[in-house]
Amino acid sequence: MQLDDLYRRVIMDHYKNPRNRGKLDESAVTVNLNNPTCGDSISLQLEIQDGVVKQAKFTGEGCSISMSSASMMTEAVQGKTLDEALALAERFSSFIKGEPMEFEELEDIESLSGVSKFPARIKCATLSWNALRKGIELEKQQ
């Protein structure tokens, strides 16, 4: 099996069987973002306690890249401090633009490496990560 085929399977698995899809209660930090270019939208909710992301859930609709990236991101940030989650978002941003990087936290993220070859799809992959950044900013402002 080719690596590209394996990556496609991982992306499609997260798309068809998203992890952490759903809603948290109204006390969660909530960020709604959309990508008007392609119509992707996400509502990210974060339960943050003592500076740690206890839970992350999302709802939304969009392409397989956008939704699988959201699924992977919510898995990766749970249990991380806000600073660790922000650092992970920064690493992902560099990675999705083509910088080589490994993600020990969640190897599935590496399946999105091919997105860098399609600049129009970078916004799809980063939508949920941008929502994460905004959610952490909101939490730190409180």
N, C-alpha and C positions, 0 to 999 in steps of 0.2 A: 504494500500500500504506500502510495506517495505521501509525503508530508502535507502537501496541499489538500489531498483528499481527507487526511486525518483532521486537519484544521477545519475544513468545511463541515465535517461531521460534528465536531465539538461545537462550532457556532450554531449549527442547526439543532443540536440537542438543547442548548441553552434557549434557543428561540422557541422550540416546540414545548419544552419543559422548563419554563423559567423558574429560577430559584428566587425566593423571597418576593414573589408577586403577591400583592395584596395591600391592605391598608393597616395602619396603626391607629391608635386613638387620637383624639383631637389635641392632646398635649404634645404630640410629636412635632418636631421642626419639619415644615412642609415647604417644598420648593417646586414650582410648576414652570417648566421650560418647554419651548417648542423650537423646531427647526423649520422655519417657513419655506426654505428652499425645497425640502422634500416632504414636509408634512409630518415628520416624526414629532411626538409629544411625550412628555414624561411628567409624572407627579412623584417626586421622591419624598419619602418620609423617614426621618431619623429619630430614634429614641436615644437620647444622649444622657448619661448619668455620670456625674463626677469626671467629666472630660473624656469619657469613653463612649464610642458608638456601640450601644448594646444591641440594637436592632436597626436594620435598614430594609425598607420595603418600597416597592414601586408599582405604579400602574401606568398605563399609557399604551400608545400604539405607534407602530412604525415598522421599518424594514428589519430584516433579520440581524443586520449589523448593530443597529441601535438597541434593539430589545435584548440581544444576547450580551452586548456590552453592559447594559444595565444589570442583567442577571449576574454577570461575573463581578461587577463592581460591588454589588450589595454583599456578595459572599466574601469578597476580599477585605472589606472595611469593618465588618462586624468584629468587635473585640479590640479594635485599634483605638489608640488615643486620637484626639482631634489632630494633633501634630503629625502622628504617623499616617493618618488617613490623607491629610493634605500632601505629605511627602509622596505617598503612593500615587495620588492624582498627578503630581508634577512628573513623576517617573513615567506614568502612563502617557502623558501629553508628549513627552520626548520620544517615547517608544512608538507612538502611533504616527509620528512624523518621520519615522525611519531609523532612529537611533537603536542600535542593537542593545538588548537588555533582557535579563531573565527575571521572572517573577516567581520567587520561591513561595510567596504567599498563596498564589493560585496559578498554577501552570496553565490553566485554560486561557488566561489572558493572552498568552503567547500566540494563541490561534488567530488573534486579530492582526498579526504582523503584516499580512498581505494588504491591509487597508491602506498602508502608506503609499502603495502604488497607484491608488485611485484618490487623488486629492478631494474630489467632491464627496467622498464617503467619510472623510476624516471627521466632518461635523456630525455625522451619524454616530460614529463610535465615541465621540467625546461628549455628547449631549448629557448623559447621566453623570459623567465625571464633573462636568461644569455645574450641574445641579448639586452635586456633593460639595463642591467648593463654596457655592452660595449658601448652602445649609450650614456649613461650618462657620462661615462669616456671620450669619445671623445668630448662631449660638454664641459666638464670641462677643457679639455686641451686647448681649443681655447681661 
